[in-house]
Amino acid sequence: MPLEHLHEQAHPRQPKRSFVQYRLDRPGFITPIGHHLSTALRYTCLIRSISSAGAVLSINRTLTLPENFYLEIQGIRDGIPCTEFKRDGDEMVVRFNMFLDADFLKVVLGRPADLQDA
């Protein structure tokens, strides 16, 4: 067996991450991480666009948030840990604390996730 085939078997292929911002315009919720990791409050937002690395949100410009929080996308059960990157008026750019899985991003975008890579 040639070495290149052995190398391919030892390292399974990971789906490519998309750092392209996809237009989403979907409601979401921001849950601040408080003292002792409490999550008592929840604020609404509009998720304008999303990628594997982060998102652009429309929020109330008077809302004061901690640097770290969870972002929940309406219709998706799991919260995504985020860090505020930049804020200008009612627009906030956030980075996800870990890259989103390509299949999860497809679900968020309303596209069917591949059951198995060919």
Secondary structure as GFF3:
##gff-version 3
##sequence-region A 1 118
A	DSSP	alpha_helix	3	10	.	.	.	ID=ss1
A	DSSP	beta_strand	22	32	.	.	.	ID=ss2
A	DSSP	three_ten_helix	35	37	.	.	.	ID=ss3
A	DSSP	beta_strand	43	50	.	.	.	ID=ss4
A	DSSP	beta_strand	54	58	.	.	.	ID=ss5
A	DSSP	beta_strand	68	73	.	.	.	ID=ss6
A	DSSP	beta_strand	79	88	.	.	.	ID=ss7
A	DSSP	beta_strand	91	96	.	.	.	ID=ss8
A	DSSP	alpha_helix	102	109	.	.	.	ID=ss9
###
